Every structure is written in structure tokens, then in C-alpha cells.
Amino acid sequence: MAARQPLFPVSSVPWLATGGALAALCIAWLAQYGFGLAPCELCYWQRYGYWAAIALGVVAILQPAGTPRRGIALWLLALAFLATAGIAVFHVGVEQHWWEGTTACTGQTTAGMTPEELAKAIENAPIVRCDVPAWTMFGISMAGYNLLYALALAAFTLKGALRSKAA
């Protein structure tokens, strides 16, 4: 039997992965500016992973195909997607109340505050809470979909990194 041809040539992996990271940011901006879904602190953290992935993707694109440097860049790119997925896991856990979020997400405790301190805390409270999903579909929040998307991009990029080593 003939060897099965891959769907994408290994040389296109950094381009597709970088485009996937850019697409994630575009979808986030569309949700934010097009549909009025204000992001919370953890939403912004997840975006940082995609910015890192774009930067690493550009580095990978600039490396000659089939070189160890491109393979290393692909491994780092996959790591950026895994970090984004890790932040998404944390965010989903906060939304599901499995654990507490950061104080930037949920605000601080008001116990023992003077009335002046309480008024200042209310004024400085986050507008968007991380523990309340802004949007869900089929019971999955945007953070949950981001987790699945980041894992898919990580798997795609890891497979590309392995294939680039074999090429």
C-alpha cells in the first residue's frame, strides 16, 4: 500500500498555525466589538498566548524549511498554544466554580473595610467578572471553546513539529 499523504505539507504548518492564532484573536475582537461581549481579565490572558503564538509563528516562518531551527520554533509555537489552553482550563474552572479566580476577576473581600474603603473598592471593582460566562452555546462557554481550539492548534503544530523532524 502507498503511504498516506498528509493533508497539509509540513512547510505550511507554521503559516496555518499562525493564521489560526490570528483567527482566534479576530473572533475575540468580533465578540467584543461586534457583539458587545466584554472580556474579563482571564479572557485577556488567553489572548496573550495567541500573541505569543503569532510571534513564534513568524519566527518559524522565517526559518528555512526542514532545518532544526524551524522544528524548534514549531515546538515553541505548540507550547504557546498549550499555555493558552492552560489558561483556558483555569478560566473554565473559575466559571464552573471549581476554584477561585484572581482578585482582578472576582474582586476583593469587603470584610472589615471602612465605609470609605468599601466605596473605593466598589468604584474599582471589575466590570466583567471571570466567574460568570458572557456567552455559552450547548453549555460550553467561550473559554471552553477556546480551550478546545487551543488544544487543536497545539496538536496540529506538534504533529507538524514531529513531521518536520522526520523530513
C-alpha positions as CSV (number, residue, x, y, z in Angstrom):
1,M,0.0,0.0,0.0
2,A,1.1,3.5,-0.7
3,A,1.9,5.8,2.2
4,R,-1.0,8.1,3.1
5,Q,-0.2,11.7,2.1
6,P,-0.7,14.3,4.8
7,L,-3.5,16.8,4.3
8,F,-1.1,19.7,4.5
9,P,2.6,19.8,3.6
10,V,4.9,20.3,6.6
11,S,6.1,23.6,5.1
12,S,2.5,25.1,5.5
13,V,2.3,24.2,9.2
14,P,3.8,27.5,10.6
15,W,1.6,29.5,8.2
16,L,-1.6,27.7,9.2
17,A,-0.8,27.7,12.9
18,T,0.0,31.4,12.8
19,G,-3.2,32.1,10.9
20,G,-5.1,30.0,13.4
21,A,-3.8,32.2,16.2
22,L,-4.7,35.4,14.3
23,A,-8.2,33.9,13.7
24,A,-8.7,33.4,17.4
25,L,-7.9,37.0,18.1
26,C,-10.2,38.2,15.3
27,I,-13.0,36.1,16.7
28,A,-12.4,37.5,20.2
29,W,-12.5,41.1,18.8
30,L,-15.6,40.3,16.8
31,A,-17.3,39.0,20.0
32,Q,-16.1,42.1,21.9
33,Y,-16.7,44.9,19.4
34,G,-19.3,43.4,17.1
35,F,-21.5,41.7,19.7
36,G,-20.7,43.7,22.8
37,L,-19.3,40.8,24.9
38,A,-16.9,42.5,27.2
39,P,-13.9,40.4,28.1
40,C,-12.8,39.7,31.6
41,E,-9.2,39.6,32.9
42,L,-8.7,35.9,32.1
43,C,-10.1,36.5,28.6
44,Y,-7.2,39.0,28.1
45,W,-4.7,36.5,29.5
46,Q,-5.8,33.9,26.9
47,R,-5.2,36.5,24.2
48,Y,-1.6,36.9,25.3
49,G,-1.0,33.3,24.4
50,Y,-2.2,33.9,20.9
51,W,0.0,37.0,20.6
52,A,3.0,34.9,21.6
53,A,1.9,32.2,19.1
54,I,1.8,34.8,16.3
55,A,5.3,36.0,17.2
56,L,6.7,32.4,17.4
57,G,4.8,31.6,14.2
58,V,6.5,34.4,12.3
59,V,9.9,33.2,13.7
60,A,9.0,29.7,12.4
61,I,8.0,31.0,9.0
62,L,11.3,32.9,8.7
63,Q,13.4,29.7,9.3
64,P,14.3,27.6,6.3
65,A,12.1,24.6,5.9
66,G,13.5,21.3,7.1
67,T,16.0,22.9,9.5
68,P,16.3,22.2,13.2
69,R,15.6,25.9,13.9
70,R,12.2,25.6,12.2
71,G,11.4,22.5,14.2
72,I,12.4,24.2,17.5
73,A,10.2,27.2,16.5
74,L,7.3,24.8,15.9
75,W,7.8,23.2,19.3
76,L,7.7,26.6,20.9
77,L,4.7,27.6,18.9
78,A,2.9,24.5,20.1
79,L,4.0,25.3,23.7
80,A,2.3,28.8,23.3
81,F,-0.9,27.1,22.3
82,L,-0.7,24.7,25.3
83,A,-0.1,27.7,27.6
84,T,-3.2,29.3,26.1
85,A,-5.1,26.1,26.7
86,G,-3.9,26.0,30.3
87,I,-5.2,29.5,30.9
88,A,-8.5,28.4,29.4
89,V,-8.7,25.5,31.7
90,F,-8.2,27.8,34.6
91,H,-10.8,30.2,33.3
92,V,-13.3,27.3,32.8
93,G,-12.6,26.2,36.3
94,V,-13.4,29.7,37.6
95,E,-16.6,29.8,35.6
96,Q,-17.7,26.4,36.9
97,H,-16.7,27.5,40.5
98,W,-14.2,24.6,40.8
99,W,-11.7,27.1,42.2
100,E,-11.5,30.8,42.8
101,G,-10.2,33.2,40.2
102,T,-7.8,36.1,40.8
103,T,-8.8,39.1,42.7
104,A,-8.9,41.0,39.4
105,C,-11.6,38.6,38.3
106,T,-13.8,38.4,41.3
107,G,-12.9,41.5,43.4
108,Q,-11.6,41.6,46.9
109,T,-13.2,40.8,50.1
110,T,-15.1,43.6,51.8
111,A,-14.9,42.3,55.3
112,G,-13.6,44.8,57.8
113,M,-13.5,47.7,55.4
114,T,-14.4,51.2,56.5
115,P,-17.2,52.9,54.5
116,E,-14.6,54.9,52.6
117,E,-12.6,51.8,51.7
118,L,-15.8,50.0,50.7
119,A,-16.8,52.9,48.4
120,K,-13.4,52.9,46.8
121,A,-13.5,49.1,46.4
122,I,-16.9,49.3,44.6
123,E,-15.6,52.1,42.3
124,N,-12.5,50.0,41.4
125,A,-14.4,46.7,41.1
126,P,-14.0,44.8,37.8
127,I,-16.8,45.5,35.4
128,V,-16.7,42.0,34.0
129,R,-16.4,39.0,36.3
130,C,-14.4,35.9,35.3
131,D,-16.7,33.5,37.1
132,V,-19.8,34.4,35.0
133,P,-19.7,33.3,31.3
134,A,-20.6,36.1,29.0
135,W,-21.9,33.6,26.4
136,T,-22.5,29.9,26.1
137,M,-23.6,27.5,23.4
138,F,-24.6,23.9,24.2
139,G,-23.5,24.6,27.8
140,I,-19.9,25.5,26.8
141,S,-18.6,29.0,27.4
142,M,-16.3,30.9,25.1
143,A,-13.4,29.9,27.4
144,G,-14.4,26.3,26.9
145,Y,-14.4,26.6,23.1
146,N,-11.1,28.5,23.4
147,L,-9.7,25.5,25.3
148,L,-10.8,23.1,22.6
149,Y,-9.5,25.4,19.8
150,A,-6.1,26.0,21.5
151,L,-5.7,22.2,22.1
152,A,-6.5,21.6,18.4
153,L,-3.9,24.1,17.3
154,A,-1.4,22.6,19.7
155,A,-2.0,19.1,18.4
156,F,-1.7,20.3,14.8
157,T,1.5,22.2,15.5
158,L,3.0,19.3,17.5
159,K,2.3,17.0,14.6
160,G,3.9,19.4,12.2
161,A,7.0,19.7,14.5
162,L,7.3,15.9,14.5
163,R,6.9,15.7,10.8
164,S,9.5,18.5,10.3
165,K,12.0,16.4,12.3
166,A,11.3,13.4,10.0
167,A,11.5,15.5,6.8
